[in-house]
Amino acid sequence: MERSSQNINYPGVAASVAGLVGLLGIYSDWWESPTAVFSGTADVSGLLALAMTVGLLVFGGASVVMSDPQIRKAMNMLFTLCAVVLTLACVWGLLRSDNVGVGAEAASGIYVSVLGGLVGIAAGLLAMRPVADATPAMADEAPKQEPTQEPASSS
């Protein structure tokens, strides 16, 4: 069974890539202090972000693989939700840097995870746009309406 390029759900591909970017950021350095470096899994905000990146990756992939439009729509909604929660978890992680370690400051990994969340949100916005009719043959089959003539006014 061959799939044409018209069947590929590009927002789903973007969501899967966003999940991979977010995952890469979580296992990078989220916080650093003068004495230690902490990955995203060192705090509850990073664990929540980890769960959301896995969801973003899985639901984005399912959106690409599934052919039923209703299932695709549900997967699009789920990966959009995961992307929003991922971004919020990263913001929460920025606010919790003092809870991780004394004098800890945000490192580059948390910003990579934020980028993954923002790409996932953008993919969700693309998935929600109305789909244009890609088949011109369908337009030819539509019933054509004859123009109606208005009665001439007698003035």
DSSP file (Angstrom, degrees, kcal/mol; ACC not computed):
  #  RESIDUE AA STRUCTURE BP1 BP2  ACC     N-H-->O    O-->H-N    N-H-->O    O-->H-N    TCO  KAPPA ALPHA  PHI   PSI    X-CA   Y-CA   Z-CA
    1    1 A M              0   0    0      0, 0.0     2,-0.3     0, 0.0     0, 0.0   0.000 360.0 360.0 360.0 120.2    0.0    0.0    0.0
    2    2 A E        -     0   0    0      0, 0.0     2,-0.5     0, 0.0     0, 0.0  -0.666 360.0-148.5 -94.6 147.8    1.6    3.3   -1.1
    3    3 A R        -     0   0    0     -2,-0.3     2,-0.1     3,-0.0     5,-0.0  -0.952  11.9-143.5-113.5 132.7    1.0    6.6    0.5
    4    4 A S    >   -     0   0    0     -2,-0.5     3,-1.6     1,-0.1     4,-0.4  -0.461  29.7-106.2 -87.3 167.8    1.1    9.7   -1.5
    5    5 A S  G >  S+     0   0    0      1,-0.3     3,-0.6     2,-0.2    -1,-0.1   0.674 116.5  69.2 -68.2 -15.0    2.5   13.0   -0.2
    6    6 A Q  G 3  S+     0   0    0      1,-0.2    -1,-0.3     3,-0.1   128,-0.0   0.727  95.5  54.8 -73.5 -20.3   -1.0   14.3    0.2
    7    7 A N  G <  S+     0   0    0     -3,-1.6     2,-0.3     2,-0.1    -1,-0.2   0.562  82.0 104.3 -89.9  -9.2   -1.6   11.9    3.1
    8    8 A I    <   -     0   0    0     -3,-0.6     2,-1.1    -4,-0.4    56,-0.1  -0.583  66.9-141.2 -77.6 131.4    1.4   12.9    5.2
    9    9 A N    >>  -     0   0    0     -2,-0.3     4,-1.6    55,-0.2     3,-0.6  -0.772  17.0-172.4 -93.6  95.6    0.4   15.1    8.1
   10   10 A Y  H 3> S+     0   0    0     -2,-1.1     4,-2.5     1,-0.3     5,-0.2   0.841  82.2  57.1 -63.9 -35.7    3.1   17.6    8.2
   11   11 A P  H 3> S+     0   0    0      0, 0.0     4,-2.2     0, 0.0    -1,-0.3   0.873 106.0  53.1 -61.0 -33.1    2.0   19.2   11.6
   12   12 A G  H <> S+     0   0    0     -3,-0.6     4,-2.0     2,-0.2    -2,-0.2   0.883 108.1  49.3 -66.2 -38.3    2.4   15.7   13.0
   13   13 A V  H  X S+     0   0    0     -4,-1.6     4,-2.3     2,-0.2    -1,-0.2   0.921 111.3  49.5 -64.4 -43.9    5.9   15.4   11.7
   14   14 A A  H  X S+     0   0    0     -4,-2.5     4,-2.4     1,-0.2    -2,-0.2   0.876 109.7  52.1 -63.4 -36.7    6.7   18.9   13.2
   15   15 A A  H  X S+     0   0    0     -4,-2.2     4,-2.1     2,-0.2    -1,-0.2   0.891 108.7  49.9 -66.8 -39.1    5.3   17.7   16.5
   16   16 A S  H  X S+     0   0    0     -4,-2.0     4,-1.9     2,-0.2    -2,-0.2   0.911 111.6  48.0 -65.3 -41.3    7.4   14.6   16.6
   17   17 A V  H  X S+     0   0    0     -4,-2.3     4,-2.5     1,-0.2    -2,-0.2   0.903 109.8  53.3 -64.4 -40.0   10.5   16.7   15.8
   18   18 A A  H  X S+     0   0    0     -4,-2.4     4,-2.6     1,-0.2    -2,-0.2   0.883 106.9  52.6 -61.9 -38.1    9.5   19.1   18.6
   19   19 A G  H  X S+     0   0    0     -4,-2.1     4,-2.2     2,-0.2    -1,-0.2   0.897 109.6  48.3 -63.7 -40.2    9.2   16.2   21.0
   20   20 A L  H  X S+     0   0    0     -4,-1.9     4,-2.3     2,-0.2    -2,-0.2   0.897 111.8  49.2 -66.5 -39.8   12.8   15.1   20.1
   21   21 A V  H  X S+     0   0    0     -4,-2.5     4,-2.1     2,-0.2    -2,-0.2   0.924 112.2  48.5 -64.7 -43.6   14.1   18.6   20.5
   22   22 A G  H  X S+     0   0    0     -4,-2.6     4,-1.9     1,-0.2    -2,-0.2   0.894 111.2  50.4 -62.5 -39.8   12.4   18.9   23.9
   23   23 A L  H  X S+     0   0    0     -4,-2.2     4,-1.7     2,-0.2    -1,-0.2   0.891 108.6  52.1 -65.4 -40.4   13.8   15.5   25.0
   24   24 A L  H  < S+     0   0    0     -4,-2.3     4,-0.4     1,-0.2    -1,-0.2   0.901 110.4  49.3 -61.1 -40.8   17.3   16.6   23.9
   25   25 A G  H >< S+     0   0    0     -4,-2.1     3,-0.7     1,-0.2    -2,-0.2   0.862 106.2  55.7 -67.6 -35.9   16.9   19.7   26.1
   26   26 A I  H 3< S+     0   0    0     -4,-1.9    14,-2.8     1,-0.3    15,-0.4   0.893 109.1  45.9 -66.5 -39.0   15.7   17.8   29.1
   27   27 A Y  T 3< S+     0   0    0     -4,-1.7    -1,-0.3    12,-0.2    -2,-0.2   0.473 104.8  77.7 -86.2   0.7   18.7   15.5   29.2
   28   28 A S  S <  S-     0   0    0     -3,-0.7    12,-0.7    -4,-0.4     2,-0.6  -0.278 108.1 -63.4 -87.6-173.2   21.0   18.5   28.7
   29   29 A D  E     +A   39   0A   0      1,-0.2    80,-2.4    10,-0.2    81,-0.6  -0.641  50.9 171.5 -79.4 117.7   21.8   20.9   31.5
   30   30 A W  E    S+     0   0A   0      8,-2.2    77,-3.3    -2,-0.6     2,-0.3   0.822  70.5  16.8 -89.7 -38.3   18.7   22.7   32.8
   31   31 A W  E     -AB  38 106A   0      7,-2.1     7,-3.1    75,-0.3     2,-0.4  -0.964  63.0-169.0-134.6 150.5   20.4   24.4   35.8
   32   32 A E  E     -AB  37 105A   0     73,-2.6    73,-2.6    -2,-0.3     5,-0.2  -0.998   3.1-177.0-140.4 139.7   23.9   25.0   36.9
   33   33 A S        -     0   0    0      3,-3.3    71,-0.1    -2,-0.4    70,-0.1  -0.721  48.4 -93.5-119.9 173.6   25.4   26.2   40.1
   34   34 A P  S    S+     0   0    0      0, 0.0    69,-0.1     0, 0.0     3,-0.1   0.776 125.3  29.7 -60.7 -23.2   29.0   27.0   41.0
   35   35 A T  S    S+     0   0    0      1,-0.2     2,-0.3     0, 0.0    -3,-0.0   0.619 123.7  24.5-112.4 -14.8   29.4   23.4   42.3
   36   36 A A        -     0   0    0      2,-0.0    -3,-3.3    -3,-0.0     2,-0.4  -0.961  55.5-138.4-149.8 162.8   27.1   21.2   40.2
   37   37 A V  E     -A   32   0A   0     -2,-0.3     2,-0.4    -5,-0.2    -5,-0.2  -0.987  22.0-158.9-124.3 135.8   25.1   20.9   37.0
   38   38 A F  E     -A   31   0A   0     -7,-3.1    -8,-2.2    -2,-0.4    -7,-2.1  -0.937   5.8-145.0-121.1 135.8   21.6   19.5   37.0
   39   39 A S  E >   -A   29   0A   0     -2,-0.4     3,-1.6   -10,-0.3   -12,-0.2  -0.337  40.6 -93.1 -85.0 176.8   19.6   18.0   34.1
   40   40 A G  G >  S+     0   0    0    -14,-2.8     3,-1.0   -12,-0.7     6,-0.3   0.736 120.7  65.4 -64.6 -23.2   15.9   18.5   33.7
   41   41 A T  G 3  S+     0   0    0    -15,-0.4    -1,-0.3     1,-0.2     6,-0.1   0.421  78.4  84.8 -81.9   3.9   15.0   15.3   35.6
   42   42 A A  G <  S+     0   0    0     -3,-1.6     2,-0.3     4,-0.0    -1,-0.2   0.591  95.1  38.6 -79.3  -9.5   16.4   16.8   38.8
   43   43 A D  S <> S-     0   0    0     -3,-1.0     4,-1.7    -4,-0.1     3,-0.3  -0.924  86.3-112.0-138.7 160.9   13.2   18.6   39.6
   44   44 A V  H  > S+     0   0    0     -2,-0.3     4,-2.2     1,-0.2     5,-0.2   0.814 115.6  59.4 -64.3 -30.9    9.5   17.9   39.3
   45   45 A S  H  > S+     0   0    0      1,-0.2     4,-2.0     2,-0.2    -1,-0.2   0.892 106.7  47.2 -65.8 -37.6    9.1   20.5   36.6
   46   46 A G  H  > S+     0   0    0     -3,-0.3     4,-2.2    -6,-0.3    -2,-0.2   0.848 109.6  53.0 -70.6 -34.6   11.6   18.7   34.4
   47   47 A L  H  X S+     0   0    0     -4,-1.7     4,-2.1     2,-0.2    -2,-0.2   0.891 109.7  48.8 -67.3 -38.4    9.9   15.3   35.0
   48   48 A L  H  X S+     0   0    0     -4,-2.2     4,-2.0     2,-0.2    -2,-0.2   0.915 111.5  49.7 -64.5 -41.9    6.6   16.9   33.9
   49   49 A A  H  X S+     0   0    0     -4,-2.0     4,-2.2     1,-0.2    -2,-0.2   0.876 108.1  54.3 -63.7 -36.7    8.4   18.3   30.8
   50   50 A L  H  X S+     0   0    0     -4,-2.2     4,-2.0     2,-0.2    -2,-0.2   0.928 108.2  48.5 -62.2 -45.7    9.8   14.8   30.2
   51   51 A A  H  X S+     0   0    0     -4,-2.1     4,-2.1     1,-0.2    -1,-0.2   0.886 111.9  50.0 -61.8 -38.4    6.3   13.3   30.2
   52   52 A M  H  X S+     0   0    0     -4,-2.0     4,-2.6     2,-0.2    -1,-0.2   0.845 107.8  52.5 -72.3 -33.0    5.1   15.9   27.9
   53   53 A T  H  X S+     0   0    0     -4,-2.2     4,-2.3     2,-0.2    -1,-0.2   0.888 109.8  49.1 -68.9 -36.7    7.9   15.5   25.4
   54   54 A V  H  X S+     0   0    0     -4,-2.0     4,-2.6     2,-0.2     5,-0.2   0.927 113.4  47.3 -65.4 -43.2    7.2   11.8   25.2
   55   55 A G  H  X S+     0   0    0     -4,-2.1     4,-3.0     2,-0.2     5,-0.4   0.902 111.3  51.1 -62.6 -41.1    3.5   12.5   24.7
   56   56 A L  H  X S+     0   0    0     -4,-2.6     4,-1.8     1,-0.2    -2,-0.2   0.909 113.0  45.8 -62.2 -43.1    4.4   15.1   22.0
   57   57 A L  H  X S+     0   0    0     -4,-2.3     4,-2.0     2,-0.2    -2,-0.2   0.927 117.6  42.6 -65.6 -46.4    6.6   12.6   20.2
   58   58 A V  H  X S+     0   0    0     -4,-2.6     4,-2.5     2,-0.2    -2,-0.2   0.936 117.2  44.1 -70.1 -47.6    4.1    9.7   20.4
   59   59 A F  H  X S+     0   0    0     -4,-3.0     4,-1.9     2,-0.2    -1,-0.2   0.864 113.7  51.7 -69.5 -34.2    0.9   11.7   19.5
   60   60 A G  H  X S+     0   0    0     -4,-1.8     4,-1.2    -5,-0.4    -1,-0.2   0.917 112.1  46.7 -64.7 -42.5    2.8   13.5   16.7
   61   61 A G  H  X S+     0   0    0     -4,-2.0     4,-2.2     1,-0.2    -2,-0.2   0.888 111.3  51.0 -65.4 -39.3    3.9   10.2   15.3
   62   62 A A  H  X S+     0   0    0     -4,-2.5     4,-2.6     1,-0.2    -1,-0.2   0.849 105.4  57.2 -66.6 -32.9    0.4    8.7   15.7
   63   63 A S  H  < S+     0   0    0     -4,-1.9    -1,-0.2     1,-0.2    -2,-0.2   0.830 110.3  44.4 -66.0 -31.3   -1.0   11.8   13.8
   64   64 A V  H  < S+     0   0    0     -4,-1.2    -2,-0.2    -3,-0.2    -1,-0.2   0.893 117.6  43.1 -77.1 -41.3    1.3   10.9   10.9
   65   65 A V  H  < S+     0   0    0     -4,-2.2    -2,-0.2    -5,-0.1    -3,-0.2   0.863  95.4  84.4 -77.7 -37.9    0.6    7.2   10.9
   66   66 A M     <  -     0   0    0     -4,-2.6     9,-0.0    -5,-0.2     0, 0.0  -0.406  53.6-168.3 -72.4 141.6   -3.2    7.2   11.3
   67   67 A S        +     0   0    0     -2,-0.1    -1,-0.1     5,-0.0    -4,-0.0   0.636  57.4  98.9-103.7 -17.2   -5.3    7.6    8.2
   68   68 A D     >  -     0   0    0      1,-0.1     4,-2.4     2,-0.0     5,-0.2  -0.577  68.1-143.2 -73.0 126.9   -8.7    8.2    9.8
   69   69 A P  H  > S+     0   0    0      0, 0.0     4,-2.2     0, 0.0    -1,-0.1   0.838  98.4  52.3 -62.3 -33.7   -9.4   12.0    9.9
   70   70 A Q  H  > S+     0   0    0      2,-0.2     4,-1.9     1,-0.2     5,-0.1   0.896 110.8  46.7 -70.4 -38.5  -11.2   11.8   13.3
   71   71 A I  H  > S+     0   0    0      2,-0.2     4,-2.7     1,-0.2     5,-0.2   0.904 111.7  52.1 -67.9 -40.8   -8.3   10.0   14.9
   72   72 A R  H  X S+     0   0    0     -4,-2.4     4,-2.7     1,-0.2    -2,-0.2   0.911 108.5  51.1 -59.7 -42.0   -5.8   12.5   13.3
   73   73 A K  H  X S+     0   0    0     -4,-2.2     4,-2.1     2,-0.2    -1,-0.2   0.907 111.0  48.0 -63.2 -41.3   -7.8   15.3   14.7
   74   74 A A  H  X S+     0   0    0     -4,-1.9     4,-2.2     2,-0.2    -2,-0.2   0.909 112.4  48.6 -65.4 -42.1   -7.7   13.8   18.2
   75   75 A M  H  X S+     0   0    0     -4,-2.7     4,-2.7     2,-0.2     5,-0.2   0.886 109.3  53.7 -65.4 -37.9   -4.0   13.2   18.0
   76   76 A N  H  X S+     0   0    0     -4,-2.7     4,-1.8     1,-0.2    -1,-0.2   0.912 109.9  47.5 -61.7 -42.2   -3.5   16.8   16.8
   77   77 A M  H  X S+     0   0    0     -4,-2.1     4,-2.2     2,-0.2    -2,-0.2   0.906 112.4  49.8 -65.0 -40.7   -5.4   18.1   19.8
   78   78 A L  H  X S+     0   0    0     -4,-2.2     4,-2.4     1,-0.2    -2,-0.2   0.908 111.1  46.8 -68.0 -42.0   -3.4   15.8   22.2
   79   79 A F  H  X S+     0   0    0     -4,-2.7     4,-1.9     2,-0.2    -1,-0.2   0.839 111.3  52.9 -71.5 -28.1    0.0   16.8   20.8
   80   80 A T  H  X S+     0   0    0     -4,-1.8     4,-2.1    -5,-0.2    -2,-0.2   0.923 109.7  48.5 -66.8 -43.0   -1.0   20.5   21.0
   81   81 A L  H  X S+     0   0    0     -4,-2.2     4,-2.4     1,-0.2     5,-0.2   0.914 111.2  50.3 -61.5 -43.7   -2.0   20.0   24.6
   82   82 A C  H  X S+     0   0    0     -4,-2.4     4,-2.4     1,-0.2    -1,-0.2   0.882 109.4  51.7 -62.9 -37.9    1.3   18.3   25.4
   83   83 A A  H  X S+     0   0    0     -4,-1.9     4,-2.2     2,-0.2    -1,-0.2   0.898 110.3  48.0 -67.2 -39.7    3.3   21.1   23.7
   84   84 A V  H  X S+     0   0    0     -4,-2.1     4,-2.3     2,-0.2    -2,-0.2   0.934 114.0  46.0 -66.0 -44.9    1.5   23.8   25.8
   85   85 A V  H  X S+     0   0    0     -4,-2.4     4,-2.5     1,-0.2    -2,-0.2   0.870 110.3  55.0 -67.1 -35.4    2.1   21.9   29.0
   86   86 A L  H  X S+     0   0    0     -4,-2.4     4,-1.9    -5,-0.2    -1,-0.2   0.933 109.5  46.7 -60.2 -46.1    5.7   21.3   28.0
   87   87 A T  H  X S+     0   0    0     -4,-2.2     4,-2.1     1,-0.2    -2,-0.2   0.913 113.3  48.3 -63.9 -42.3    6.2   25.0   27.6
   88   88 A L  H  X S+     0   0    0     -4,-2.3     4,-2.4     1,-0.2    -1,-0.2   0.875 109.2  53.5 -65.9 -36.8    4.5   25.8   30.9
   89   89 A A  H  X S+     0   0    0     -4,-2.5     4,-2.2     2,-0.2    -1,-0.2   0.872 108.4  50.4 -65.5 -35.6    6.6   23.2   32.6
   90   90 A C  H  X S+     0   0    0     -4,-1.9     4,-2.0     2,-0.2    -2,-0.2   0.905 110.2  48.8 -68.2 -40.7    9.8   24.8   31.3
   91   91 A V  H  X S+     0   0    0     -4,-2.1     4,-1.5     2,-0.2    -2,-0.2   0.907 111.0  51.1 -63.4 -40.2    8.6   28.2   32.5
   92   92 A W  H  X S+     0   0    0     -4,-2.4     4,-1.2     1,-0.2    -2,-0.2   0.893 107.9  53.2 -62.0 -39.8    7.9   26.6   35.9
   93   93 A G  H  < S+     0   0    0     -4,-2.2    -1,-0.2     1,-0.2    -2,-0.2   0.857 104.7  54.6 -64.1 -35.6   11.4   25.2   35.8
   94   94 A L  H >< S+     0   0    0     -4,-2.0     3,-0.7     1,-0.2    -1,-0.2   0.869 110.5  46.7 -63.7 -35.1   12.8   28.6   35.2
   95   95 A L  H 3< S+     0   0    0     -4,-1.5     3,-0.3     1,-0.2    -1,-0.2   0.698 109.9  54.2 -79.4 -19.3   11.0   29.8   38.3
   96   96 A R  T >X  +     0   0    0     -4,-1.2     3,-1.1     1,-0.2     4,-0.8   0.170  68.4 113.7-100.9  17.8   12.1   26.9   40.4
   97   97 A S  H X> S+     0   0    0     -3,-0.7     4,-1.3     1,-0.3     3,-0.6   0.828  74.9  55.8 -63.5 -30.8   15.9   27.2   39.9
   98   98 A D  H 34 S+     0   0    0     -3,-0.3    -1,-0.3     1,-0.2    -2,-0.1   0.777 101.9  58.2 -70.7 -24.6   16.5   28.0   43.6
   99   99 A N  H <4 S+     0   0    0     -3,-1.1    -1,-0.2     1,-0.2    -2,-0.2   0.708 102.3  55.4 -76.0 -19.5   14.7   24.8   44.7
  100  100 A V  H << S-     0   0    0     -4,-0.8     2,-0.3    -3,-0.6    -2,-0.2   0.932 125.5 -20.9 -79.3 -47.7   17.1   22.7   42.7
  101  101 A G  S >< S-     0   0    0     -4,-1.3     3,-1.9   -69,-0.1     2,-0.3  -0.988  77.0 -82.9-159.5 157.0   20.4   23.9   44.2
  102  102 A V  T 3  S+     0   0    0     -2,-0.3    -4,-0.1     1,-0.3    -3,-0.1  -0.492 116.1   0.8 -67.0 123.0   21.7   26.9   46.1
  103  103 A G  T 3  S+     0   0    0     -2,-0.3    -1,-0.3     1,-0.2     2,-0.2   0.663  92.2 160.8  74.4  16.8   22.6   29.6   43.6
  104  104 A A    <   -     0   0    0     -3,-1.9     2,-0.3    -7,-0.3   -71,-0.2  -0.473  17.6-169.1 -73.8 141.3   21.5   27.5   40.6
  105  105 A E  E     -B   32   0A   0    -73,-2.6   -73,-2.6    -2,-0.2     2,-0.1  -0.896  32.3 -85.8-126.9 158.1   20.7   29.4   37.4
  106  106 A A  E     -B   31   0A   0     -2,-0.3   -75,-0.3   -75,-0.2     2,-0.2  -0.349  44.3-160.2 -65.2 140.1   19.1   28.4   34.2
  107  107 A A    >>  -     0   0    0    -77,-3.3     3,-0.7   -69,-0.1     4,-0.7  -0.502  35.9 -87.2-112.0-176.1   21.3   26.7   31.7
  108  108 A S  H 3> S+     0   0    0      1,-0.2     4,-1.6    -2,-0.2     3,-0.4   0.768 114.0  69.7 -69.0 -27.8   20.9   26.2   27.9
  109  109 A G  H 3> S+     0   0    0    -80,-2.4     4,-2.0     1,-0.2   -79,-0.3   0.853  94.7  54.5 -61.7 -36.2   19.0   22.9   28.1
  110  110 A I  H <> S+     0   0    0     -3,-0.7     4,-1.9   -81,-0.6    -1,-0.2   0.853 107.5  50.8 -67.5 -32.6   15.9   24.5   29.5
  111  111 A Y  H  X S+     0   0    0     -4,-0.7     4,-2.1    -3,-0.4    -1,-0.2   0.823 107.0  53.8 -73.9 -30.8   15.8   26.9   26.6
  112  112 A V  H  X S+     0   0    0     -4,-1.6     4,-2.0     2,-0.2    -2,-0.2   0.894 109.3  49.0 -66.3 -39.5   16.2   24.0   24.1
  113  113 A S  H  X S+     0   0    0     -4,-2.0     4,-2.2     2,-0.2    -2,-0.2   0.882 108.8  52.5 -67.0 -37.7   13.1   22.4   25.8
  114  114 A V  H  X S+     0   0    0     -4,-1.9     4,-2.5     2,-0.2    -2,-0.2   0.907 107.5  52.8 -62.3 -40.4   11.2   25.7   25.5
  115  115 A L  H  X S+     0   0    0     -4,-2.1     4,-2.4     1,-0.2    -2,-0.2   0.912 107.5  51.3 -60.8 -42.3   12.1   25.8   21.8
  116  116 A G  H  X S+     0   0    0     -4,-2.0     4,-2.0     1,-0.2    -1,-0.2   0.904 110.5  49.1 -60.7 -41.3   10.7   22.2   21.5
  117  117 A G  H  X S+     0   0    0     -4,-2.2     4,-2.2     2,-0.2    -2,-0.2   0.899 111.2  48.9 -64.8 -40.8    7.4   23.3   23.2
  118  118 A L  H  X S+     0   0    0     -4,-2.5     4,-2.3     2,-0.2    -2,-0.2   0.876 110.3  50.4 -68.9 -37.0    7.1   26.4   20.9
  119  119 A V  H  X S+     0   0    0     -4,-2.4     4,-2.2     2,-0.2    -1,-0.2   0.891 110.6  51.2 -65.4 -38.2    7.7   24.3   17.8
  120  120 A G  H  X S+     0   0    0     -4,-2.0     4,-2.1     2,-0.2    -2,-0.2   0.885 109.3  49.5 -65.0 -38.7    5.0   21.9   19.1
  121  121 A I  H  X S+     0   0    0     -4,-2.2     4,-2.2     2,-0.2    -2,-0.2   0.913 110.4  50.5 -65.8 -41.8    2.6   24.8   19.6
  122  122 A A  H  X S+     0   0    0     -4,-2.3     4,-2.1     1,-0.2    -2,-0.2   0.898 109.6  50.9 -61.8 -39.9    3.3   26.1   16.1
  123  123 A A  H  X S+     0   0    0     -4,-2.2     4,-2.1     1,-0.2    -1,-0.2   0.886 108.9  52.0 -64.2 -38.1    2.6   22.6   14.7
  124  124 A G  H  X S+     0   0    0     -4,-2.1     4,-1.2     2,-0.2    -2,-0.2   0.886 108.3  50.4 -65.0 -38.3   -0.7   22.5   16.7
  125  125 A L  H  X S+     0   0    0     -4,-2.2     4,-0.5     1,-0.2    -2,-0.2   0.884 110.6  49.8 -66.5 -37.5   -1.7   25.8   15.2
  126  126 A L  H >< S+     0   0    0     -4,-2.1     3,-0.7     1,-0.2    -2,-0.2   0.873 108.7  53.0 -65.8 -36.3   -0.9   24.5   11.7
  127  127 A A  H 3< S+     0   0    0     -4,-2.1    -1,-0.2     1,-0.2    -2,-0.2   0.772 106.7  53.2 -70.5 -24.8   -3.0   21.4   12.4
  128  128 A M  H 3< S+     0   0    0     -4,-1.2    -1,-0.2    -3,-0.1    -2,-0.2   0.561  83.9 106.6 -88.3  -7.9   -6.0   23.5   13.4
  129  129 A R  S << S-     0   0    0     -3,-0.7     2,-0.1    -4,-0.5    -3,-0.0  -0.352  84.6 -95.1 -69.7 152.9   -6.1   25.6   10.2
  130  130 A P        -     0   0    0      0, 0.0     2,-0.5     0, 0.0    -1,-0.1  -0.442  39.1-122.7 -68.2 140.9   -8.8   24.8    7.8
  131  131 A V        -     0   0    0     -2,-0.1     2,-0.1    -3,-0.1    -4,-0.0  -0.725  21.3-134.3 -88.9 127.5   -7.8   22.4    5.1
  132  132 A A        -     0   0    0     -2,-0.5     2,-0.7     1,-0.1    -1,-0.0  -0.476  32.9 -95.5 -76.8 151.4   -8.2   23.7    1.5
  133  133 A D        -     0   0    0      1,-0.2    -1,-0.1    -2,-0.1     6,-0.1  -0.572  40.4-172.8 -70.3 113.4   -9.8   21.4   -1.0
  134  134 A A        +     0   0    0     -2,-0.7    -1,-0.2     1,-0.1    -2,-0.0   0.548  62.0  77.1 -88.5  -8.2   -6.8   19.8   -2.7
  135  135 A T    >>  -     0   0    0      1,-0.1     3,-0.9     2,-0.0     4,-0.6  -0.885  55.4-170.6-108.9 109.9   -8.7   18.0   -5.5
  136  136 A P  H 3> S+     0   0    0      0, 0.0     4,-1.1     0, 0.0     3,-0.5   0.749  83.5  69.7 -68.9 -21.4   -9.8   20.2   -8.3
  137  137 A A  H 3> S+     0   0    0      1,-0.2     4,-1.2     2,-0.2     3,-0.2   0.837  92.2  59.3 -64.0 -31.2  -11.9   17.3   -9.7
  138  138 A M  H <> S+     0   0    0     -3,-0.9     4,-0.6     1,-0.2    -1,-0.2   0.854 100.3  55.4 -65.6 -33.5  -14.3   17.7   -6.8
  139  139 A A  H >< S+     0   0    0     -4,-0.6     3,-0.5    -3,-0.5    -1,-0.2   0.842 104.6  53.5 -68.8 -32.3  -15.0   21.2   -7.8
  140  140 A D  H 3< S+     0   0    0     -4,-1.1    -1,-0.2     1,-0.2    -2,-0.2   0.796 105.8  54.1 -71.6 -27.3  -16.1   20.1  -11.3
  141  141 A E  H 3< S+     0   0    0     -4,-1.2    -1,-0.2    -3,-0.2    -2,-0.2   0.593  83.0 108.0 -83.1 -10.4  -18.5   17.6   -9.8
  142  142 A A  S << S-     0   0    0     -4,-0.6     2,-0.1    -3,-0.5    -3,-0.0  -0.401  85.0 -98.7 -67.9 142.0  -20.3   20.2   -7.7
  143  143 A P        -     0   0    0      0, 0.0     2,-0.4     0, 0.0    -1,-0.1  -0.402  38.0-135.3 -64.0 133.5  -23.8   21.1   -8.9
  144  144 A K        -     0   0    0     -2,-0.1     2,-0.5    -4,-0.1    -4,-0.0  -0.732  11.5-138.8 -92.8 137.9  -23.7   24.3  -10.9
  145  145 A Q        -     0   0    0     -2,-0.4     3,-0.0     3,-0.0    -1,-0.0  -0.794  14.9-127.4 -96.7 134.9  -26.3   26.9  -10.2
  146  146 A E        -     0   0    0     -2,-0.5     2,-0.2     1,-0.1    -1,-0.0  -0.591  33.2-105.4 -76.4 139.5  -27.8   28.7  -13.1
  147  147 A P        -     0   0    0      0, 0.0     2,-0.4     0, 0.0    -1,-0.1  -0.449  35.4-132.0 -65.5 134.4  -27.7   32.4  -12.8
  148  148 A T        -     0   0    0     -2,-0.2     2,-0.5    -3,-0.0    -3,-0.0  -0.686  12.1-135.8 -89.7 140.3  -31.2   33.8  -11.9
  149  149 A Q        -     0   0    0     -2,-0.4     3,-0.0     3,-0.0    -1,-0.0  -0.817  14.5-136.5 -97.5 130.9  -32.5   36.7  -13.8
  150  150 A E        -     0   0    0     -2,-0.5     2,-0.1     1,-0.1     3,-0.1  -0.625  30.3-102.1 -83.3 142.6  -34.1   39.3  -11.9
  151  151 A P        -     0   0    0      0, 0.0     2,-0.2     0, 0.0    -1,-0.1  -0.385  41.5-107.1 -64.2 140.0  -37.4   40.7  -13.3
  152  152 A A        -     0   0    0      1,-0.1     2,-0.3    -2,-0.1    -3,-0.0  -0.435  34.0-120.8 -67.2 136.7  -36.9   44.0  -15.0
  153  153 A S        -     0   0    0     -2,-0.2     2,-1.2     1,-0.1    -1,-0.1  -0.601  14.4-137.9 -81.9 140.5  -38.3   46.8  -13.0
  154  154 A S              0   0    0     -2,-0.3    -1,-0.1     1,-0.2    -2,-0.0  -0.722 360.0 360.0-100.1  85.8  -41.0   48.9  -14.7
  155  155 A S              0   0    0     -2,-1.2    -1,-0.2     0, 0.0    -2,-0.0   0.402 360.0 360.0-111.8 360.0  -40.2   52.4  -13.8
